[in-house]
Amino acid sequence: MEYFDSHCHLDPMRYGDDLPEVIARARAAGVVGMTLIGTRASDSEAAAELAARESGLAAAAGIHPNDVAGIEPDEWDRITRLVVSGRVAAIGETGLDWYRDSAPRDLQREFFDRHIRLAQSLGLPLVVHTRDSIRDTLDTLREAIARGPLSVVLHAFTGTQAEAEEAVSLGCCLGFAGMVTFRSAAALREVAAAVPADRLLIETDSPFLSPEPLRGRRNEPSHVVHTARCLAIARGVSLERLAAETTANAKRVFLRR
């Protein structure tokens, strides 16, 4: 079976000398594709460099909403130069985070809009982080889509059934990470079970959000198999089918260039 980890932070700053072994373990587990997500200019650039060296990898460039208040003066210019260079396949992660107070909401909104417009100008998919902000996030995306086409991935989705349906109606794909495997996440598994097959993605958010039975350990792309298995059970389909569908979806979104 082949898996695609649609959202991971796989760079030397987080994995150091372990990075080659982490990639090797992912390959051995059947992970044929990964989207390497940027949160600042430096890791976005590192993601692009790694994606250029490794087959099946795609890079995304962006500034995380929790970080927008602390960036260097040239960081947005570095992001835009990287994107325009054609070395990345997506924009993000960006979005709105009302759970933390590390960045003013107005500034988060400003940078979310910058990322959206950059993605629309180049026809690239947008990877969106939303935490305690799904209503404002969906409203912002709806306004943006009224201006023109926009391909969106809502990563690590934890919303309600109604919010998932609204996101799908806007054309979004929904990524499910390790949280869906937690014993306390029965409601989220019900939401994931109802997502149309062509809008479903699996992810690790490595090195964060390790799934059951690996909670408490550093996450890595090989662990996406646990999330896939959990979702297959929740959806009442074979693991082979779940893996094939989510891999095809991720390739369609991130490897189309």
N, C-alpha and C positions, 0 to 999 in steps of 0.2 A: 504493500500500500504506500501511497505517496501523500504527504502532508505538506501544508504551507502555513508557516507561522506568519500571520499577517501583521504582527506588531511586536517588535522586540528592539531593545536598546543594546545592540551588540557592538561594542566598541572597546578599544584598549583601556579607556579610562575606567570602565566598569569591570572588565575581565582580566586586564593585564596579560601576564604570560600564559594564562589559561585559555586565551581565546582560540588558538588552533585546536585544542582538545575539545572545547565546547562545540566548535563547528563540526569536528569529526564525529562527536557523539550524536549531533543532530542528523548528519548524513546517515549514520548507522541505524538510526531510528526511523528512517524513511522520510525525513524532512527535506524535500527537494527545493523548497523555496522559502525565503524569509524577506520581510520588509523591515529594513533597518531604519528606525525612527530617530530623527533629530529633535533635541530640545533646546539647543543653543547653536551658535555658529560652529563652534569647535567640534561637537559630536556630529553635526550634520556633515561637515567636511570629512570627518573620519568615516562616516557611514558611506559617503560617496566613493571614497578611496577603496574601502573594503568591497563594496558592490562591484566595482570595476575589475577586481581581481578574482572574484568567486562567481561561478555560474549559478544561476537561479536566484541571485540576490538582487533586491531593489532597494534604493535609498529614498528617504523622505527628508526634506529640509524644513526646519521651522524653529520657532521659539515658543516654549511651553508657557501657558498663561501664568503659571506661578512664578516665572522667571522674568517677565517683561519689565519689571521695575528695576532690575539689577543688571541689565545688559550694558555692554560697552557701546560707545558712540557709533562704532562702525559695524555693529553686528547685523543690523537689518540690511545694510548694503552688502555684507558678505553673504547673507542668505539669498538675496535677490541675484547676486552675481552667480552663485552656485546653481540656482534654479535655471537662470537664463542660459547657463553653459550647456544644459542638456544632460547633466550628469546625475540627475535625480528623477525619480518616476512619480513623485507625489510631493505635496506640500503638507507640512505638519511635523510634530503635532501642535495644534493650536486649539483655541476654544475658550471656554469660560469655566472658572472654578470658584464657586461661591462658598466652598467648604473651608478653604484656607484664606487668610487675609494678607498673604505675602505681596500682593499686587493690587492696587486700587481697581475697582470695577470699571471705571471709565477707561483706564489704560488697557485693561484686558479687552474691552470692547473694541478699542481702537486697533489693537494688534490683530484681533480676530478678523476684523474687516480688512486689514491689510493682506492677511493670508488668503482670505476668500477672493479678493480682487486679483491677487497674483495667480491663484489657481485658475480663475475664470479666464484671465488674459492669455494663459498658455494651454488651456484645456487639460490641466492636470488634476488628478483626484486630490481631495482634501481630507486629511486625517484629523478627526475632531475629538478632543478631550472635553468631557462635561461631567462636573461633579456638583451636585446640589444646584444645578443650573439648567436642567433639561428644558424647562419652559422657555427661558430666554434664548437658549441655544437654538431650539426649533424655530422660534419666531425670527431670529436673525437669519437662519438658513432659508426660511420661506421668503423673506424679503430679498435675499441675494438671488434665489432661483427665479424670482419674478423679473430680475434684470437680465438673466441669461443662464445657459446650461451650467450645471455644477454637479460633479460626481463627488459624493460624500461617503466617508466611512466613519460611523460613530463607534469609536473603539472602547473596549471594556464596558459594553452596554450593561446597565443595571436598572433601566427604567421599567415602567409598568407596561402591561399589555396595550393599553390605549396609546401610550407614548411610542411604543414600538410600531404600532399600526400607523401612527401619524408620520413617523420617520420613514417607514417604507413607502407611504403615499407620496413623500417628497423625493423618492428615488434613492434613499440612503441604503447602504449595506450596514449590517450590524455585526460587530465583532464581539465574541464572547471569550473571556479570559478565565483564569483559574477560579475566580469567585463562584462561577456557576457550578463548580464541583463541591463546594462547601456543604456540609450537612444542613446548615441553616438556610440554604439557598433554594428551597423547593419552589418558591414563587418565581424566582428567576428562571429556573429550569422550565417551568410552565410557559413563561414568555418565550424562551428560546425554542421551545417545541413548536410554537405557532408561527415562527418567522418563515416566510417563503424560502424554499430551498435555494433560489438563485440570489438571495440577499444575505446569506449566512456566511460568516467568516469565523475562523478560530485563531486564537492568538495566545501568547504567553505574557506579553508585557515584561519579558525578562529584562533585568534580573529580579523583578518584583512579582508579586501575586502568584506565588507557587501554588499549584493545584493540590488537592488531596490525591495521593497520600503523602505529599512532599512538603506540606506547609511548614514554615520555619526555616527551610533551606533556601539557598540562592536559586532562583529560577533560571532556566535556560531553554532554548528552543526544542530540545529533545523531549521536554515535558509536555509539549502540546498534544502528545498522544493521549494523555490522561483526560484532557479537556474534550478531545474528539470522542473518546469512548463514552464519557458521561453524556455528551449531547446525543450520541447515537441511541443510547438507552432512552433518554428523555423523549426523543422523536420517534422511537419505535422503528428504527431502520438499522440496517447492518452497519458495522464500522466501516466496511469497504465502501458502501454507498456514501456515508457521511464524509469520509476522507476524499473521495472522488469529487463530490459536489463542492466542498469548500475549497479544495485545491483549484478546481476550474474557476470558481468565482474569484479567488485571489489572483490567479494569472490574468484573468480578464481585466481586473482593476489595475494591477500594478505592473504587469509585464506586457502591456499592449503597445508600448513604443518600439 
